[in-house]
Amino acid sequence: MADDQDRTVPLPENSEPQQPGGEVTPAAEPAPGSAPEPTPTAPSAA
């Protein structure tokens, strides 16, 4: 279940360690679309 959630809503915590230069940007795009939060940093702080 955890893997599925990560794929649906890419968390910056998992994306940063993998590629802090490439993953962060693409991950931030789907994040606001899946989550009602306007800022991709909001879920990161939470």
Beta strands, then each sheet from edge to edge (+ up, - down):
end
